[in-house]
Amino acid sequence: MKIHALITQFFAGNPTRNLSWKHQSRRKNCSNQFWFVLLFSIVMFFVLLCFNHLFFLEKTIGSVSFPGNSTGSATYFPGKLKNSSKDSCFGRYVYVHDLPKRFNEDVIKDCQLITRPTDRFSMCKSLENSGFGPRIRGSNGSESWKNGWFSTNQFMLEVIFHNRIKKYDCLTNYSTLASAVFVPYYAGLDLRRYLWRSDVSTRDSTGIDLVDWLTRKPEWKRNLGKDHFLISGRIARDFRRKSDRKSDWGSNFRLLPGSENMTMLTIESGSSKNDVAVPYPTYFHPSTNFQVHEWQQFLRKQNRPHLFSFAGARRSKQKGPIRAEIINQCQASNKLCNFLDCASSSNKCDDPATLMNLFRNSIFCLQPPGDSLTRRSTFDSILSGCIPVFFHPGSAYTQYVWHLPKDHNKYSVLISGKDLRAGKVGIKQRLQQISKDEEQAMREEVIKLIPRILYGDPRSRLDTIGDAFDLAIKGILKRIEMLTKENIKI
């Protein structure tokens, strides 16, 4: 009421004449209230303005693209991180370390240093076509070799994987958003430069430098490297030399304190839980779904005149004469077995066409251990629609858990190597016990596995097929999520 009276009196005439302020303190208090209300109104205006801006930004930022990182792939910043429906890459972001060139590019720059005298051709040729090697041209216009076939060296997986991850659709330049951190170190090729030298310090030096570089980075300090992973084109054992004796094999890279927390994807794992096996590279690197489906259909119609086959050589130094026994039984099988001798001077085992023809014409392909438990030949046989026959569970069943079925009886046969050496089982007799219906079901399962064990061409995209790379990334993200949630010390 007092305020109303004052306002009425103010507008009734000259306020300086009609208003009489009887109390100066009341005038001062009213003035303070006026400025407080004005200031409060201004503050609230800006608060509401900012709130509206943030609300709008939240609605749109999930689709805002940022410049690609050093790998050349587009990067996306997720809008509402707690809501995966706003961001298709939620939980799938990968950050790639920009390593100094000495850890990858310089390793392959002088490609003659990674070439051995026993190599079929220079490793410089193997580096062609994103690490796939020279393209295979079909002989006599063969349709089966028309698309996507390369003479791929089995040690090129580091280059293949690195080129492929550059095209991964959920790369990010913001390491704090990444669920996993990739380390593009060419560990196997680096070791190949010095593996046959007696100086162990030379073999170890690059790995030591890498760990020193990584442990200084903020990305490492966040989880002490537990969210880091790398790829190796060699078996895990090659990086676990336990002594500094010159005669001991390999490097000590995976035994370094900083390296132990990282997960290494490798063509053959060992006893360590942070080494995970992924398929060897094969000769087929399709660029379209159609190429895959066309090859699968071709294999379903393939005539297979041989019951089983084996491509390999005797190993005189190998513990237990399992290879010799396999070769002897193959040669005594009355042409039911086709044997390709890899010890011959022609060494046709290095020729993709010869190997693929051998396996394509066989129902079963024998896959005994070689220098280690696993063989690239396992994946060549699957690629040919040939049912693999193993003589040790460590050759596949305990290895490729992300890529091969848990029920190994669906796609393969296991013959005890111990029983074979003891003469308790014969290969021909065991395989002849398998009915035609069982054989047909296993072969179909093998053919269905083909997309899962090949590495597609990174220069294009397999739209609806998850290949070996896709399954490896899915597996590593799930593994790192588990380690992070459970705070497991590897």
C-alpha positions in Angstrom: 0.0 0.0 0.0 2.8 2.4 0.8 4.5 1.7 -2.5 1.2 2.3 -4.3 0.7 5.6 -2.5 4.2 6.7 -3.4 3.8 5.8 -7.1 0.4 7.7 -7.2 1.9 10.7 -5.6 4.9 10.5 -7.9 2.8 10.6 -11.1 0.3 13.2 -9.7 2.7 16.1 -10.2 6.2 17.1 -9.8 7.8 14.4 -7.6 10.3 16.9 -6.2 7.6 19.1 -5.2 4.8 16.8 -4.2 6.8 14.0 -2.5 8.2 14.7 0.9 10.6 12.1 2.1 10.3 12.2 5.8 12.9 9.6 6.4 16.1 9.6 4.4 17.0 6.1 5.5 13.8 4.7 3.9 14.7 6.4 0.6 18.2 4.8 0.7 16.7 1.3 1.4 14.2 1.6 -1.5 17.0 2.5 -3.8 19.1 -0.5 -2.8 16.1 -2.8 -3.3 15.6 -1.4 -6.8 19.2 -2.1 -7.9 19.1 -5.6 -6.3 16.0 -6.4 -8.3 17.5 -5.1 -11.5 20.8 -7.1 -11.0 18.9 -10.3 -10.2 16.8 -9.9 -13.3 19.9 -9.5 -15.5 21.5 -12.6 -14.0 18.4 -14.8 -14.4 18.2 -13.7 -18.0 21.7 -14.9 -18.8 21.1 -18.1 -16.9 18.0 -18.9 -18.9 19.8 -18.0 -22.1 22.7 -20.3 -21.4 20.4 -23.1 -20.4 18.5 -22.8 -23.6 21.8 -22.9 -25.6 23.0 -26.0 -23.8 19.7 -27.7 -24.4 19.9 -27.0 -28.1 23.6 -28.0 -28.3 22.7 -31.3 -26.6 20.2 -32.0 -29.3 22.6 -31.4 -32.1 26.2 -32.1 -31.1 25.9 -35.8 -31.5 25.9 -35.4 -35.3 28.6 -32.7 -35.5 31.7 -34.0 -37.4 35.2 -32.8 -36.6 38.2 -32.9 -38.8 39.8 -36.3 -39.2 42.8 -37.3 -37.2 46.3 -38.0 -38.5 45.1 -41.3 -40.0 42.7 -39.4 -42.2 39.4 -40.9 -40.8 36.5 -38.7 -39.8 36.0 -38.3 -36.0 32.8 -37.7 -34.1 32.2 -36.1 -30.7 29.4 -37.8 -28.9 26.6 -35.6 -27.6 25.1 -37.2 -24.5 27.7 -39.7 -23.4 25.3 -41.4 -20.9 22.8 -42.2 -23.6 24.1 -44.6 -26.3 21.0 -44.0 -28.5 22.4 -40.5 -29.2 25.7 -41.8 -30.6 26.3 -44.9 -32.7 29.9 -45.0 -31.7 29.1 -45.0 -27.9 31.5 -47.5 -26.3 33.3 -48.1 -29.6 35.6 -45.2 -29.9 39.3 -46.0 -30.5 42.2 -43.5 -30.1 45.3 -44.2 -32.2 48.6 -43.0 -30.7 50.6 -40.9 -33.2 53.9 -42.8 -32.6 57.2 -41.5 -33.8 58.1 -43.0 -37.2 60.9 -45.1 -35.8 58.2 -47.5 -34.4 56.4 -48.2 -37.6 57.2 -46.3 -40.8 61.0 -46.5 -40.4 60.8 -50.2 -39.7 59.5 -50.9 -43.2 61.2 -48.0 -44.9 64.3 -50.1 -45.7 62.3 -53.2 -46.5 65.4 -55.2 -47.5 66.3 -55.3 -43.8 63.2 -57.4 -43.1 63.8 -59.7 -46.0 65.4 -63.1 -45.4 67.3 -65.2 -48.0 64.6 -67.9 -47.7 61.8 -65.5 -48.6 60.0 -66.3 -51.9 60.4 -62.6 -52.9 61.4 -59.4 -51.3 59.4 -58.1 -48.4 59.2 -54.9 -50.4 56.8 -56.7 -52.7 54.8 -57.9 -49.6 54.2 -54.3 -48.6 52.3 -53.6 -51.8 48.5 -53.1 -51.7 48.3 -52.0 -48.0 50.4 -55.0 -46.9 48.5 -57.6 -48.9 51.3 -58.1 -51.4 51.2 -58.5 -55.2 47.7 -59.1 -56.7 47.1 -62.6 -57.9 46.1 -62.8 -61.6 44.1 -65.8 -62.5 45.8 -68.3 -64.9 43.8 -69.1 -68.1 41.1 -66.6 -67.1 40.1 -68.6 -64.0 37.0 -66.9 -62.5 37.9 -68.1 -59.0 40.9 -65.8 -58.9 39.3 -62.8 -60.5 38.8 -60.5 -57.5 40.3 -59.8 -54.1 43.3 -62.3 -54.2 46.8 -61.4 -53.2 50.1 -63.2 -52.5 50.0 -62.2 -48.8 53.0 -62.8 -46.5 51.9 -64.3 -43.1 54.1 -61.7 -41.2 52.3 -58.7 -42.7 49.4 -58.6 -40.2 50.8 -55.4 -38.4 50.7 -53.4 -41.6 47.4 -54.9 -42.7 45.7 -54.1 -39.3 47.2 -50.6 -39.1 45.9 -49.7 -42.6 42.6 -51.1 -41.7 42.2 -49.3 -38.4 42.8 -46.0 -40.2 39.4 -46.6 -41.9 37.6 -47.6 -38.7 34.4 -45.6 -38.4 34.7 -44.8 -34.7 38.2 -43.2 -34.5 38.5 -40.2 -32.2 41.1 -37.4 -31.7 39.9 -37.1 -28.1 41.6 -39.7 -26.1 39.3 -39.1 -23.1 36.4 -40.3 -25.1 38.1 -43.5 -26.3 37.2 -46.9 -24.9 40.4 -48.4 -26.3 43.8 -47.0 -27.3 45.7 -48.6 -30.3 49.5 -48.6 -30.4 50.6 -49.0 -34.1 54.0 -50.5 -33.3 55.3 -53.0 -35.8 56.6 -55.3 -33.2 57.1 -58.4 -35.3 58.7 -56.7 -38.3 60.9 -54.7 -36.0 62.1 -57.9 -34.4 62.6 -59.5 -37.8 65.3 -57.0 -38.6 67.4 -58.2 -35.7 66.1 -61.6 -34.7 69.0 -63.6 -36.0 71.6 -61.3 -34.5 73.4 -62.4 -31.3 73.1 -58.9 -29.7 70.1 -59.1 -27.5 70.3 -55.4 -26.6 69.7 -54.6 -30.2 66.6 -56.8 -30.3 65.2 -55.2 -27.2 66.0 -51.5 -27.8 63.0 -50.4 -29.8 60.5 -52.1 -27.4 62.2 -50.4 -24.4 62.0 -47.0 -26.2 58.3 -47.6 -27.0 57.4 -48.4 -23.4 59.3 -45.3 -22.2 57.4 -43.1 -24.7 54.0 -44.6 -23.8 54.4 -44.3 -20.1 55.0 -40.6 -20.3 51.7 -40.0 -22.0 48.5 -38.9 -20.2 46.5 -41.6 -22.1 48.7 -44.2 -20.4 48.5 -42.8 -16.9 44.7 -42.9 -16.9 44.6 -46.7 -16.7 48.3 -47.6 -16.6 48.0 -49.0 -20.1 45.2 -51.5 -19.4 43.1 -49.9 -22.2 46.0 -50.1 -24.7 46.4 -52.8 -27.3 48.7 -53.6 -30.3 48.9 -56.2 -33.0 51.7 -58.6 -33.8 52.3 -60.7 -36.9 54.5 -63.1 -34.9 53.6 -65.6 -32.1 53.6 -64.4 -28.5 56.5 -66.5 -27.5 58.8 -64.5 -29.7 58.5 -61.5 -27.4 59.1 -63.4 -24.1 62.8 -64.1 -23.9 63.4 -64.8 -20.2 67.2 -64.4 -20.1 69.9 -62.2 -21.7 71.8 -65.2 -23.1 72.8 -64.5 -26.7 71.5 -68.0 -27.8 68.0 -67.4 -26.5 65.3 -66.7 -29.0 63.3 -63.4 -29.4 63.0 -60.2 -27.5 61.9 -59.3 -23.9 59.3 -56.8 -25.1 56.3 -58.4 -23.4 58.1 -58.9 -20.2 58.9 -55.2 -19.7 56.9 -53.8 -16.8 55.1 -51.2 -18.9 54.3 -53.6 -21.7 52.6 -56.2 -19.5 49.4 -54.3 -19.0 48.7 -53.9 -22.7 46.8 -56.5 -24.7 48.6 -57.9 -27.7 46.6 -59.4 -30.5 48.8 -62.0 -32.1 48.6 -64.9 -34.5 49.3 -67.3 -31.6 48.9 -66.6 -28.0 50.8 -68.1 -25.1 50.3 -68.6 -21.4 49.8 -64.9 -20.6 46.2 -63.7 -20.3 47.0 -60.4 -22.0 47.9 -62.1 -25.3 44.9 -62.9 -27.5 45.1 -64.9 -30.8 43.6 -63.6 -34.0 43.6 -65.3 -37.4 46.7 -65.4 -39.7 46.2 -63.3 -42.9 45.1 -65.4 -45.9 45.3 -64.7 -49.6 41.7 -63.4 -49.9 41.0 -59.8 -49.1 37.6 -59.0 -50.6 36.3 -55.5 -51.1 32.6 -56.3 -51.4 30.1 -58.7 -49.9 29.4 -60.1 -53.3 33.0 -61.3 -53.7 32.6 -63.3 -50.4 29.3 -64.8 -51.3 30.5 -65.6 -54.8 33.5 -67.5 -53.4 31.3 -69.4 -50.9 29.0 -70.5 -53.7 31.9 -71.6 -55.8 33.2 -73.8 -52.9 29.8 -75.4 -52.3 29.9 -76.7 -55.9 33.5 -77.8 -55.7 34.3 -81.5 -56.5 36.7 -82.9 -53.9 38.3 -86.2 -55.1 40.8 -86.6 -52.2 39.7 -87.7 -48.7 42.5 -85.7 -47.1 45.6 -83.8 -47.9 48.7 -82.4 -46.2 51.1 -79.6 -47.2 54.3 -79.6 -45.1 57.7 -81.1 -44.5 59.2 -83.5 -42.1 60.7 -82.0 -39.0 63.7 -84.0 -37.8 64.2 -81.8 -34.8 60.6 -81.7 -33.7 59.8 -83.5 -30.5 57.8 -86.6 -31.4 57.7 -87.8 -35.0 54.1 -86.7 -35.7 54.8 -85.1 -39.0 56.7 -88.1 -40.2 53.8 -90.4 -39.2 51.3 -88.1 -41.0 53.4 -88.2 -44.2 53.9 -91.9 -44.0 50.1 -92.5 -43.6 49.3 -90.1 -46.3 51.6 -91.8 -48.8 50.3 -95.2 -47.9 46.6 -94.2 -48.3 46.2 -95.5 -51.9 45.7 -92.0 -53.4 43.1 -91.1 -50.9 45.6 -88.5 -49.6 47.3 -85.7 -51.6 50.7 -84.8 -50.2 52.5 -81.5 -51.1 56.1 -81.7 -50.0 57.2 -78.3 -48.8 60.8 -79.5 -48.4 61.3 -79.9 -52.2 63.5 -77.5 -54.2 60.5 -76.1 -56.0 58.8 -75.2 -52.7 55.3 -75.0 -54.2 54.0 -74.4 -50.7 54.8 -70.7 -51.2 52.6 -70.6 -54.3 49.0 -69.5 -53.4 47.4 -71.1 -56.4 49.1 -74.5 -55.7 48.0 -74.5 -52.1 44.5 -73.4 -52.7 44.0 -76.1 -55.4 45.3 -78.7 -53.1 42.9 -77.8 -50.3 39.9 -77.2 -52.7 40.2 -80.7 -53.9 40.3 -82.2 -50.5 37.5 -83.0 -48.0 39.8 -82.9 -44.9 43.1 -81.0 -44.5 45.6 -82.1 -41.9 47.0 -79.4 -39.6 49.6 -80.8 -37.2 51.8 -78.4 -35.1 54.8 -76.9 -36.9 57.4 -74.6 -35.4 54.7 -73.8 -32.9 51.2 -75.1 -32.2 49.4 -73.0 -34.8 49.7 -72.8 -38.6 48.7 -70.3 -41.3 47.6 -73.4 -43.3 44.6 -73.8 -40.9 43.1 -70.6 -42.3 44.1 -71.4 -45.9 42.2 -74.7 -45.5 39.1 -73.0 -44.1 39.2 -70.4 -46.9 39.2 -73.4 -49.3 36.2 -75.1 -47.6 38.4 -77.9 -46.4 37.6 -79.4 -43.0 40.7 -78.9 -40.7 42.0 -81.9 -38.8 43.9 -81.0 -35.7 46.3 -83.2 -33.6 46.5 -80.8 -30.6 43.7 -78.6 -29.1 46.2 -75.7 -28.8 46.4 -75.5 -32.6 43.0 -73.8 -32.7 40.5 -74.5 -29.9 42.3 -72.6 -27.1 43.5 -69.9 -29.5 41.0 -68.2 -31.7 38.1 -67.8 -29.2 36.7 -64.6 -30.8 36.7 -66.1 -34.3 36.0 -69.8 -34.2 33.0 -71.7 -32.7 33.2 -73.0 -29.2 31.8 -76.3 -30.4 34.9 -77.4 -32.4 33.2 -80.6 -33.5 30.9 -78.5 -35.8 33.8 -77.5 -38.1 36.8 -79.7 -37.4 38.2 -83.1 -36.4 40.6 -83.8 -33.5 42.9 -86.8 -33.6 45.1 -87.4 -30.6 48.7 -86.9 -31.6 49.8 -89.2 -28.8 47.5 -92.0 -30.0 48.7 -91.4 -33.6 52.3 -91.8 -32.6 51.5 -94.9 -30.5 49.7 -96.5 -33.5 46.3 -96.5 -31.7 44.6 -94.6 -34.5 44.9 -94.3 -38.2 44.1 -91.1 -40.1 42.3 -92.7 -43.0 40.3 -95.0 -40.8 39.2 -92.2 -38.5 38.1 -90.0 -41.3 36.3 -92.8 -43.1 34.1 -93.2 -40.0 32.6 -89.8 -40.6 29.3 -90.1 -42.4 28.5 -88.2 -45.6 25.8 -86.2 -43.7 28.3 -85.2 -41.0 30.9 -84.3 -43.6 28.4 -82.1 -45.5 27.4 -80.3 -42.3 31.0 -79.7 -41.2 31.9 -78.4 -44.7 29.0 -76.0 -44.7 30.0 -74.7 -41.2 33.6 -74.2 -42.5 32.3 -72.3 -45.5 30.2 -70.1 -43.3 33.3 -69.3 -41.2 35.1 -67.8 -44.1 34.1 -64.1 -43.5 35.2 -64.4 -39.9 38.8 -65.4 -40.7 39.7 -63.0 -43.6 40.8 -59.4 -43.5 38.8 -57.3 -46.0 40.4 -54.6 -48.2 40.6 -51.3 -46.3 40.2 -49.3 -49.5 36.5 -50.3 -49.5 34.0 -51.7 -47.1 32.2 -55.0 -46.4 28.8 -53.5 -45.5 27.1 -56.4 -43.7 29.8 -58.9 -43.1 31.9 -58.9 -39.9 35.5 -60.0 -40.9 38.5 -60.9 -38.7 39.3 -57.2 -38.1 35.7 -56.4 -37.0 35.6 -59.3 -34.6 39.0 -58.4 -33.1 37.9 -54.8 -32.4 34.7 -56.1 -30.9 36.6 -58.5 -28.7 39.1 -56.0 -27.6 36.5 -53.4 -26.6 34.6 -56.0 -24.6 37.7 -57.2 -22.9 38.8 -53.6 -22.0 35.3 -52.8 -20.7 35.5 -55.9 -18.5 38.9 -55.0 -17.2 37.8 -51.4 -16.4 34.6 -52.4 -14.7 36.1 -55.1 -12.6 39.4 -53.3 -12.1 41.3 -56.5 -12.8 45.1 -56.4 -12.6 46.4 -58.3 -15.6 
